[in-house]
Amino acid sequence: MKPAYPHLSAAALAIALGTAFAAMPAAAQQPEKEKCFGVAMKGKNDCAAGAGTTCAGTAKVDYQGNAWAYVPKGTCEKTMSKSSPTGYGQLKEFQEKKA
């Protein structure tokens, strides 16, 4: 037996699938990230790098203390930073240590 309105069945399936995918939490779609200061390379920061800069790609030097990059949550303070007082990325901007 053929359905009387096959196009309605296809539409109902499309709506059901669309609703199911829309209900998925954002966390399941993308891993959590955090801003990590002092780990971006020159010109590779993710957004504003302090005074005199506007947004992504404006870091003037490697490991700039007021420039940040997104990293997977929980990894920032384990990521090497040559300018950081601790030698690792920081969750807040910092004054670079003198070499």
Secondary structure, DSSP 8 states (H G I E B T S, - for coil): ---S-HHHHHHHHHHHHHHHHHTS-HHHHS--EEEEET---TT--SS--STT--STT--SSTT-TT-EEEEETT-GGGSB-TTSTTSB-BSS-------
